[in-house]
């Protein structure tokens, strides 16, 4: 029996990249996706440009605007993020029928026994998938392991761009 192999894919900017794909913001813009929580506008996710300004998910919008007055704020739409993640998961069935979302911004693929039919090794699958996601405008971090907790072995565990991510 083949050794179990799992590939974890983390999409650190899924909410902001979805907004960019929809035309809500230009790709290089600093913006925040916000939601009202306990009476305050809170940052739920950031664009890469906003993250580079030292802002962080979970901040109140007022505090972020004190640091960056021109910060654009857009409505956070977790249902749209989830729909995009599910479309990506479905597209990954080209690699294996055993693929599932993992939280709000990641997925895990069970690649055990798939390499011969794919005519690729593990590195080839990882590179192909990350390249395809990049073409869709999605940045991806990937980690492989012999257990489904491959995600915990990746840089994704830091989760810098999303306040709701576990």
C-alpha positions in Angstrom: 0.0 0.0 0.0 1.3 3.5 -0.9 2.2 5.9 1.8 -0.5 8.5 2.4 0.2 11.9 0.9 -1.8 15.0 1.6 -1.4 18.5 0.0 -2.7 21.4 2.0 -3.4 24.7 0.1 -3.8 27.9 2.0 -5.2 31.0 0.2 -4.0 33.8 2.5 -5.7 36.6 0.6 -8.9 34.8 -0.6 -11.3 37.5 0.5 -9.4 40.5 -0.9 -8.4 38.6 -4.1 -12.1 37.7 -4.6 -12.9 41.4 -4.3 -10.2 42.3 -6.9 -11.5 39.5 -9.3 -15.0 41.1 -9.0 -13.6 44.5 -9.9 -14.4 46.0 -6.5 -10.8 47.2 -6.1 -7.6 47.4 -8.2 -5.0 44.7 -7.6 -2.5 47.1 -6.1 -4.9 49.1 -3.9 -4.7 49.1 -0.1 -8.1 48.2 1.1 -9.9 46.4 4.0 -12.9 44.2 4.0 -15.0 45.2 7.0 -18.0 44.0 9.0 -19.9 45.4 11.8 -19.2 43.6 15.1 -20.4 44.7 18.5 -21.3 48.2 17.2 -18.0 48.9 15.5 -16.6 48.4 12.0 -13.9 45.8 12.2 -11.4 44.7 9.6 -12.1 41.1 8.6 -9.5 40.8 5.8 -6.9 43.0 4.1 -5.4 43.3 0.7 -1.7 42.6 0.4 -1.0 46.3 0.0 -2.9 47.1 3.2 -1.1 44.4 5.1 2.2 45.9 4.0 1.2 49.2 5.6 1.3 47.5 9.0 -2.5 47.1 9.3 -3.9 43.8 10.6 -7.1 41.9 10.4 -9.2 42.3 13.6 -8.4 46.0 13.9 -11.2 48.5 14.2 -11.6 50.5 11.0 -11.3 53.8 12.9 -7.9 52.8 14.3 -6.7 51.7 10.8 -7.8 55.0 9.3 -5.9 56.8 12.0 -2.8 55.2 10.6 -3.9 55.3 7.0 -6.5 57.9 6.3 -7.0 56.9 2.6 -7.7 53.3 3.4 -10.6 52.0 1.3 -13.2 50.0 3.1 -15.4 47.4 1.3 -18.1 45.2 2.7 -16.8 41.8 3.8 -18.8 39.1 2.0 -18.0 35.7 3.6 -20.7 33.9 1.5 -18.9 35.0 -1.7 -15.6 34.0 -0.3 -17.0 30.6 0.6 -18.6 30.2 -2.9 -15.2 30.9 -4.5 -13.4 28.4 -2.2 -16.0 25.7 -3.1 -15.4 26.4 -6.8 -11.7 26.0 -6.3 -12.2 22.8 -4.3 -14.4 21.4 -7.1 -11.8 22.4 -9.7 -9.1 20.5 -7.7 -11.0 17.2 -8.4 -8.8 17.1 -11.5 -6.1 15.9 -9.1 -8.1 13.7 -6.7 -11.7 13.0 -5.8 -10.6 13.4 -2.2 -10.5 17.1 -1.8 -12.3 19.2 0.9 -12.3 22.7 2.2 -10.4 23.3 5.4 -11.8 26.3 7.2 -12.6 29.5 5.3 -9.4 29.9 3.3 -7.8 26.5 2.7 -8.3 23.0 1.4 -6.7 19.6 1.7 -6.2 17.1 -1.1 -5.6 13.4 -0.4 -3.2 12.5 -3.2 -2.5 9.0 -2.1 -2.4 6.7 -5.2 -3.0 9.6 -7.7 0.5 10.2 -9.0 0.5 7.5 -11.7 -2.8 8.7 -13.2 -1.7 12.3 -13.1 1.7 11.5 -14.6 3.2 13.9 -12.1 5.0 13.5 -8.8 4.1 15.3 -5.6 6.2 18.4 -6.5 4.6 18.5 -10.0 1.1 18.4 -8.6 1.9 21.1 -6.1 3.5 23.4 -8.7 0.8 22.8 -11.2 -1.9 23.6 -8.7 -0.2 26.7 -7.4 0.4 27.9 -11.0 -3.3 27.4 -11.9 -4.4 29.3 -8.8 -2.0 32.1 -9.6 -3.6 32.4 -13.1 -7.0 32.8 -11.4 -5.5 35.7 -9.3 -5.2 33.6 -6.1 -2.0 33.4 -4.1 -1.4 30.0 -2.6 0.9 28.5 0.0 1.2 24.7 -0.2 2.5 22.1 2.2 2.7 18.3 1.9 2.7 15.7 4.6 1.7 12.1 5.4 -1.2 13.2 7.5 -4.2 15.5 6.8 -2.8 18.1 9.2 -0.3 19.2 6.5 -1.7 22.7 6.8 -0.2 23.1 10.3 3.3 22.4 8.7 3.0 25.4 6.3 3.6 29.1 6.8 -0.1 29.4 6.7 -0.4 28.8 10.4 0.4 32.5 10.9 -2.8 33.6 9.1 -1.9 37.3 8.7 -4.7 38.5 6.4 -7.9 37.2 7.8 -9.5 37.8 11.2 -11.9 34.8 11.1 -9.4 32.2 9.9 -8.5 29.5 12.4 
